[in-house]
Amino acid sequence: MIEKKISSGSARTVKKFKLNTDQLEIGMFVCELDCPWEDTDFLMQGFTIDSQRDIKVLQARCRFVYVEIVDEKCIEIEKRATGSPVTIKKRISSEKVNLKKQRPLESEIQQASHSYVGAKKAVQSFMGEVIRNKSIDIQEARAVVSDCMGSVSRNPDAMMLLSQLKNKDEYTSQHSLNVCLYSLMLGQRMGLAGHELETVGLCGMLHDMGKLRTPIEVLNKPGKLTDEEFQEIKRHPVHGREILLSSEKTVDQEVVDAAYMHHERLRGGGYPEGLTEVSISFHTRIVTIADVYDAITSARVYDGSRSHLEATRILTENRGKEFDEDMVIRFIAGLGLYPPGSFLEMTNGEVAIVLENHSTSRLMPKLLRVMGADKTLTEERIIDLADEPRDEAGQRYAVASVLPQEAYGVSLKAYYQRGLFANISHL
Ligand SMILES: [Fe+2]
């Protein structure tokens, strides 16, 4: 066994081991194969082994792999951006994080949809208050987050699926809500629960309120920004902090910090202050990853959307440099290889939408088949790859490739509006 220390600091150490594939265990993070990733079916360059089935897939393709193990799961933040040096310790005990889904997607989706619609309206209302120079009702915001948290805790895939219902014209409100949902999902995986998890969701929901003070023509400018315009954009965390501090009711320090620090990066180089690892709060680190992922995968007025694969590649490449390494690993593991809402082409040419990932066999999600092999719409049918189905020719029915979102003109929103997601238990 070869041990290679890849990073260390006062907080934790990540070690990289070379293992034969018959030595693999569930829970290990595979960071490198003995062959190019491009030659395999794995969509992400790095993932956590969730089941014996994952191990079998690796054994079929590789003789050995490299795994990374975080041996000290303690992040120590020695001072806060506000100046006074305090020590915050967050113990992350993955053993204690119960990620078992409490409810099947079929039962959760309807309630999740209700919470999602309510939360979206609430975010738009908070934005309206900020625009009118009124303060945000923090108690109401917390209640909205609490509602979303309930759903994410029961089965995160329902909210992850709804987060894919994107509308370019509603980017800011949708982004705020999605960052809230992703922060809840990651917060849960980092061992947070109850009030603390709710706070991290609130951090996500309110992180970008400062953008409402940025001139809209600068915010939505399609071309390259001038230096002056970029300076204007870089002021939004400062505006965000001011907005939250001017609230009638006291806002949690974590929420203010996340609004102020979410564009800071671990090794400096972020804005508004260029803070480094020791100063960036735990909650902010979660929100930053959620923010970057949603921004990359969403179409904005000035930029098209990029794929899940591209977003996870950017996060993975910059983990430990810009983004918290352990959090990136857990975030990607939480979304899975094929996040809910992904479009897939199957081995027989059919097109399907991912509904849900199984925590025990992440490479075999539950799908909604929407198109036949001839790429025409067909009667929708739920197919669970964990059941190892066969196609009409008797061949194994599996994922052939990931398609761009809404490939072949298939609209996720149309299925949602038809109530199909709410009624998937009847399919
Ligand atoms: Fe921002």
Residues whose N, C-alpha, C, O or C-beta is under 5 A from the ligand:
A	BS01	LIG	D208
